[in-house]
Amino acid sequence: IQRLTPVQDEVYGIAKQEWMDVMTLRATIDYRGGDRIVENYEVVNTNMVKITTHLRRWIEPQMRVKCSDGYYYIQSRYHDRRNGQTIMMCELINE
């Protein structure tokens, strides 16, 4: 899990934002579907996945998930207290 944090530039001293690792955790990743879209005459492939982990209340939608196959934006999250899980629907970032 990564969070966008402000960091001071070493050369010019201006503030910039970088993705910093917050925590490493185990999770299951289930592929939920994908689509091929043309935006601004460019083909973009979107992939949605469902990520399930132990209950973590501090996970926010502004964070992103770093996996071995890429980075995912958190579209929605749900805390299932009865089963002790956090469920996130995430979209693959096309970089």
Secondary structure, DSSP 8 states (H G I E B T S, - for coil): -EEEEEEE-TTT--EEEEEEE------EEEEEEEEEEEETTEEEEEEEEEEEEE--TT--TT-EEEETTEEEEEEEEEEETTTTEEEEEEEE---
